[in-house]
Amino acid sequence: MNSEEMEKIEGLFKHHVGMITEGFQHKLDIIVEGHQMLSEKMDRVEANLSQQIASVATELSAHRADTEAHHSVYRVREGV
């Protein structure tokens, strides 16, 4: 095999490795983008749940205050 053939083979090999590297990088970029989207969605869900929990806590507090104001009708007992 002469040097011209070796250079041709080396060029083809480098091209092939470059194509594989680009494909791998593209797939890695897609995975990273997917993880970022999931993280953002989880943040939104967490914020929404926090608001809902705060709302339920407020409603429960108001309900409890109302039932405690009516001792003769309702009894609030702990640890039933």
N, C-alpha and C positions, 0 to 999 in steps of 0.2 A: 504494500500500500504506500503510495507516495504522499508527499506532504500536502498536495492539493486535495486529495481525497480525504485526508485526515482533517483538514480545515473545514471541508464541506460537512463531514460527519459531526465535527465539533460545533459548527454553526447550527446544524439541525438539532443537536442535543440541547444546546443553549435555548433555542427557540421553543423546543418542547418543554423544557423546565420552566421557562418564562410563562408559557400558556398554563401549565399546571399551577404555578404560583398565583397567577391572576385569578384563576378559577377558585382557588382556595381562599384568597383574600376577599373575593366577592361573596362567597358563602359565609365567611366570618363576619363581614359587614352586615349581612342579612340577620345573622344571629344577634349581633350587638343591637341592631335596630329593634328587633323583637323584644329583647330584654328591656330596652329603654321604654318601649310602649307599655309593657306589662308593669313596669315600675310606676309609670305615670298613672296608669289605671288603678293600681293598688293605692296610690296616694289619694286619688279622687274618692275611691270607695271608703277609705279610712276617714276622710274628712266628712263624707256624707253620714257615715255611721256615728261619728262623734256628735254631729248635729242632732241626729235622731235620738241618741241616748240622752243628750242634754234636754231635748224636748220631752221625752218620757219622764225624766227625773223632775222636770218642772211641773208636769201634769200630776205626777204622783205626789209631789209635795203639796200642791194645791188641794188634791183630793184628801190627803191626810189631814190637812188643816181644817177642811170642811167637816170631815167625820169627827174630829176631835172637838169641834165647836158644838156638836150635837151629841153629847155624852148620854143623854137619856135614850136616844134612838140607836146609836151605833157605838160599838166598843172596839177599839183598836188594841189588839194584843200582840205582843212580840213573842216570837219563837213558838208558834203553834205547831 
